[in-house]
Amino acid sequence: MLKLLSYPLTCIYYLLFGLTLVIFHPIQWFCFNVFGYQAHKISVDALQFCALRCANVLGTRFSFNNPHTISTEQPLIIVANHQSMYDISPIMWYMRKHHTKFISKMELGKGIPSVSYNLRHGGSVLIDRKNPRQSLPAIRDFAKYIETTNRAAVIFPEGTRSKNGAPKPFQTKGLEILFKYVPSALVVPISINNSWKMLRYGTFPMGLGTHIKFKVHKPIAVSEFDHVLDLIAHVETTIKKDVYIEDD
C-alpha cells in the first residue's frame, strides 16, 4: 500500500523539485553576474532550503545532529559516507555558514539546471575520475582555494554511493591531497544514515517516510596527526562506527 501511495507523491515531488531547479537557475545567473559571489551564495542557500522542503512531500525528515561549535575562521574538510544525492542538500543547508564546496564528477557540470551552474561557478571542483592527470591537479588547486578562503571542502571518499547503506572502503588519494594542501584545516567527520532509502525502489517511485540522519563528529585538526594515513584511518573509523542499517 505504501509503495502504491508513493507513485502519485513521487510525481508531485519531481514536479516541484524540477520547477525549483528551473526557477533558481536564472536567479543564480543573475545573482552571480550582477552582484557577485555573496549574492550567488544566498541564492544557492535558498535553493537548498527549497530542495529540503520538496523532499518533505515524500514524508522525508532530516535530523542534523551537530553539538559542536565550529569556527568559521579556518578551513574545513568535511568527510562523510555517501548513500544518495539526498546527502548533499542537507550538508549544504545546515553547514551553510562554512561555504561548502564539493569535489564532484565531471558529468554533473552540465545539463542539470541550477546544480550544474553552481558546480561550475560556486567554487566546487569537477573531476574526471577516470583521468588522474586531470583530477589530481584539480583537487590540489581546489585544496589551495579552500586553504586561502577558509571555506569548507566536502568529500565522499567512498567514491560511489552505497545502494543499501553499507559503508564502502575509503579511497585515500583525494583525502591525502586535501590534508597536504589544507594544513590549517579542521576535519569534520559526518555519519549519514537512511538516505539510501529514498531510492529503495529506484528513481521511481521513491521511498516514503524516510528519516535521514546526520551525525557530526568532533572536529579534528589536520596538524594533530603526523601521518596522513593515520588521520584517514581515524576519520574512516569514526564515520563508520555510527553508520547502521535501520529496519523500516
C-alpha positions in Angstrom: 0.0 0.0 0.0 2.8 2.4 0.9 4.5 1.7 -2.4 1.3 2.4 -4.3 0.9 5.8 -2.5 4.5 6.6 -3.5 3.6 6.8 -7.2 1.4 9.9 -7.1 3.6 11.5 -4.4 6.7 10.9 -6.4 5.1 12.6 -9.4 4.3 15.6 -7.3 7.8 15.6 -5.8 9.5 15.5 -9.2 7.3 18.3 -10.5 8.1 20.6 -7.5 11.8 19.7 -7.5 12.1 20.2 -11.2 10.4 23.6 -11.0 12.7 24.6 -8.2 15.8 23.8 -10.2 14.4 25.7 -13.3 13.4 28.7 -11.3 16.6 29.0 -9.4 18.8 28.7 -12.5 18.2 32.2 -13.8 18.2 33.5 -10.2 21.7 32.1 -9.7 22.9 33.5 -13.0 21.6 37.0 -12.2 23.0 37.0 -8.6 26.4 35.8 -9.8 26.8 38.0 -12.8 25.2 41.2 -11.3 26.1 41.1 -7.6 28.9 38.6 -7.3 29.8 35.7 -5.1 27.9 36.6 -1.9 24.6 37.1 -3.6 25.1 33.9 -5.6 25.7 32.1 -2.3 22.5 33.4 -0.8 20.6 32.1 -3.9 22.3 28.7 -3.5 21.4 28.5 0.2 17.8 29.3 -0.7 17.8 26.6 -3.3 19.0 24.0 -0.7 16.2 25.0 1.7 13.6 24.6 -1.1 15.1 21.2 -2.0 14.6 20.0 1.5 11.0 21.2 1.5 10.3 19.4 -1.7 11.5 16.2 -0.1 9.0 16.8 2.7 6.3 16.0 0.2 7.5 12.4 0.4 7.3 12.4 4.2 11.1 12.8 4.4 12.5 14.1 7.6 16.0 15.4 8.2 17.9 15.3 11.6 21.2 17.1 11.7 23.0 16.5 15.0 25.8 19.0 15.4 26.6 19.7 19.0 30.0 21.3 18.2 30.8 25.0 17.8 32.9 25.0 14.7 34.9 28.1 13.8 34.3 29.9 10.5 37.8 31.4 10.7 39.7 28.4 9.4 39.1 26.0 6.5 37.2 22.8 6.9 37.4 19.4 5.3 34.0 17.7 5.7 34.3 13.9 5.2 31.1 11.8 5.0 29.9 8.4 3.9 27.7 8.6 0.8 24.3 6.9 0.3 22.4 9.1 -2.2 22.1 12.5 -3.8 20.0 13.4 -0.8 23.2 13.6 1.3 24.1 16.8 -0.4 21.5 19.5 0.2 21.3 18.9 4.0 25.0 19.3 4.3 24.9 22.5 2.2 22.0 23.9 4.2 23.0 23.0 7.7 26.7 23.9 7.2 26.0 26.9 5.0 27.9 29.4 7.2 31.1 27.5 6.2 30.6 28.0 2.5 30.5 24.3 1.5 32.2 23.3 -1.8 32.2 19.9 -3.4 34.5 17.5 -5.2 32.1 16.3 -7.9 32.3 14.2 -11.0 32.7 16.0 -14.3 29.4 14.7 -15.7 27.4 16.9 -13.2 28.9 20.1 -14.6 26.5 20.3 -17.5 22.9 19.6 -18.3 21.3 20.0 -14.8 19.5 23.3 -14.2 20.9 25.1 -11.1 23.1 22.2 -10.0 25.5 22.4 -12.9 25.7 26.1 -12.8 26.5 26.1 -9.1 29.2 23.4 -9.5 30.8 25.5 -12.3 30.6 28.9 -10.7 30.2 28.4 -6.9 33.8 27.3 -6.1 33.4 23.5 -6.3 35.7 21.4 -8.5 34.7 19.0 -11.3 37.0 16.0 -11.8 37.3 13.2 -14.3 37.6 10.2 -12.0 39.0 8.1 -14.8 41.8 10.5 -15.6 44.2 11.1 -12.7 46.2 13.6 -14.8 43.2 15.9 -14.7 41.7 15.0 -11.4 44.7 15.1 -9.1 45.9 18.6 -10.1 42.3 19.8 -10.0 41.9 18.6 -6.4 45.2 20.2 -5.5 44.2 23.6 -6.9 40.8 23.2 -5.1 42.6 22.5 -1.8 44.7 25.6 -2.2 41.5 27.6 -2.8 39.9 26.2 0.4 43.1 27.0 2.4 43.2 30.6 1.3 39.5 31.3 1.6 38.7 29.5 4.9 35.8 27.6 3.2 34.7 24.0 3.5 35.6 21.2 1.2 33.1 18.3 1.2 34.4 14.9 0.0 32.7 11.5 -0.1 35.8 9.2 -0.1 33.8 6.0 -0.9 33.7 7.3 -4.5 30.3 5.9 -5.3 27.1 5.7 -3.4 26.1 2.8 -1.2 22.8 1.4 -2.5 21.9 -0.3 0.8 23.6 1.9 3.3 26.6 -0.4 4.0 29.8 1.6 4.0 32.4 1.0 1.3 36.2 1.3 1.8 37.6 4.9 1.6 39.7 5.8 -1.4 42.5 7.8 0.1 44.2 9.8 -2.7 41.7 12.8 -2.7 42.0 13.0 1.1 45.8 12.8 1.0 45.8 15.8 -1.3 43.4 17.8 0.8 45.2 17.1 4.0 48.5 18.1 2.4 47.4 21.3 0.8 45.0 22.5 3.5 47.3 22.1 6.5 45.3 24.5 8.7 42.0 22.7 8.3 39.7 21.1 10.7 38.5 17.7 9.6 34.8 17.3 10.3 33.6 13.7 10.0 29.8 13.2 9.4 28.0 9.8 9.6 24.9 9.7 7.3 22.1 7.1 7.7 19.0 6.2 5.8 19.3 8.5 2.7 19.7 5.3 0.5 16.0 4.5 1.4 14.9 7.4 -0.7 15.9 5.2 -3.7 14.9 1.9 -2.2 12.6 1.2 -5.3 14.9 3.0 -7.7 14.3 6.5 -9.0 10.6 5.8 -9.5 8.7 5.5 -7.3 10.6 7.0 -4.4 10.7 5.8 -0.8 8.2 7.4 1.6 8.7 8.5 5.2 12.4 8.3 5.3 14.2 9.8 8.3 17.6 10.9 7.1 20.0 11.3 9.9 23.3 13.2 10.0 25.7 13.0 13.0 28.6 15.5 13.1 31.6 14.2 15.0 34.1 16.2 16.9 36.4 18.2 14.5 40.0 17.1 14.2 42.9 19.4 13.3 45.0 18.1 10.4 48.0 19.1 12.4 47.2 16.7 15.2 48.4 13.8 13.1 52.0 13.3 11.9 51.0 10.8 9.3 48.2 11.4 6.8 47.2 7.7 6.5 46.7 7.6 10.3 44.4 10.5 10.1 42.4 8.9 7.2 42.1 5.7 9.2 40.9 7.6 12.2 38.3 9.5 10.3 37.0 6.4 8.4 36.6 4.5 11.7 34.9 7.5 13.3 32.3 7.8 10.5 31.6 4.1 10.0 31.1 3.3 13.7 27.9 5.4 13.5 26.6 4.1 10.2 24.0 1.4 10.5 21.1 -0.2 8.6 17.8 0.6 10.2 14.8 -1.7 9.7 11.7 0.0 8.4 
